[in-house]
Amino acid sequence: MAANSAEQPRRRGPGRPFVKGRSGNPGGRPKEIGHVRELARQHTEEAIATLVAIMRDEGAPPRARSAAAETLLNRGSGSPTQHVEMDVRGQPLLPYTDEELLQRLQAHVDERRDRAKRRTLMAIRQASSQGLPASLPAAAMEPR
């Protein structure tokens, strides 16, 4: 059993399907796609003629006629631009000045550094209380 488990790579759990720093698709897109694309291009005129026939067929369902017309328009002119409306009700999009943002960022960085230092000091003190050697010099144990 142990020999078998050593041969197989360890499976990663959900949320981490790939090894960090490695592509999930190292070979890239398969080359067959170019062949399929070429086949599709050979039928472009026929496909457009079919769409035109569906669009003009008064016996076809209205939804099919509309979809055919929309597809033709998108092919010829590109998809329409999508407009987005925003109402900020007089508020600036970013409520802080550059100086305020820098101050907030510096406060955040300082707080994170202090938290990391406190954790390190606690780990060193705990190790030394258990008789284990401290891994940092004594100067690092002194609070600033």
N, C-alpha and C positions, 0 to 999 in steps of 0.2 A: 504494500500500500504506500509506504513512504517513497519508494523508488518511482512509483507512478505519479505521485503528486509533485515530485521534483521535476519531472519532465514537462508537465503542463504549466503554462504561465498562470499566475494568479489572476482571477477574474476581478475586474474593477466593479464597484457597486454602482447603483443608479446615481446619476448626477456627475459622475467622473468616468465617462466611457473611454476616454483616451488618455494616454500617458502625457504628462505635461511636457510641452516643447516638441511633440511629435505630431505630424499631420495625421488626420484620420483617413486621408485619401492620398497617400504618398505617390501613387502612380498618376494622379490627375484624372481628368475626364477621359473616359474610354475613347479610343480613336474611331470606333464604329459610328459615333455620332455624326461625323463628317459625311459618311456614306448615306446615312438616313436623311441628312439635310439635303444632299444632292438629289435623292429620290423625290423628296417633297418638292423641291424646286422644279423638277421636271413636270409636276402636276399643277403648278401655280395657275396657269391660264384656265385649266379645266375647273379648278376649285373656285376661281373667281366667277366663271360662267355659271357654275352651280349655284353660288350665292346670289347672283343676279336673277337666275331662274326662280329661286325660292322667293326672293324679294318681290318679283313681279307676279307670282302665282297667287291670284285672288282666292283660290281654294285652300291655300296653305293656312295654318293657324296664324293669327295675328302675331303671336309671340315669336314664331319662327321667322316670319317676314321681317319683323323689327330687328331680331338678332342678326339676320343676314345683312340688312341695311347698315346696322351699326358696325358690323365687322368690316364691311366694304369701306365705310367712312374712315374707320380707324386705320385700315391698311393704306388708304390713299392720303389721309391728312394727318395721321397720328392721333393718339388718344387726346381728348380734350383736356385742357389744363384744369386741375382741381383747385378751386378757390377755398380758402379757409378764412372764416371771420373770427375775430377775437375782440372781446370787450374787456379791457383792463380797468374800466371804471375810474379813469383819472389816475390810476396808480402807475408809477414807472415800472417797466418790465423787471428791472433789477433795482430793488429798493435801497441799495447801498452804493456809496461812492467807492472809487478805487481804493482810497485810503482806508475806509471802513472795512472793505473786503480784506485788505492786507492785514489789518489789525485782528480781525476775526480768525483769519487763517493762522497767523502767528500764535494766537491764544490756543487754537486747537492743537497745533504742533507742540507747543510747550506742555499742554496738558497730557498729550499722549507720551511725550518723552518722560515727564515726571511719573506717570503711571508705570511705564516700563522700568524706570529706575527703582521705584518702590517694590515692584515684583522681584527684581533682581536682588535687591537688598534682603527681602524676606527669604528668598531661596538660599542666599549665602548664610544668613543667620541661622536658618533651620538646619542647614548642612553642618555648620560649625557646632551647633548645640547637640547634634547627633554624633559628633566626633569625626565627621568627614572633613577632608581638607577643603578649604575655601578655594574656589577657582579664580577669584579676582584679588588684586592687591588690596591691602587694608584701606588705602586711600579711597577706593571705590565704595567702601562701606559707610563712609562719612557722608551725611546729607549735606547738600549745598546750602 
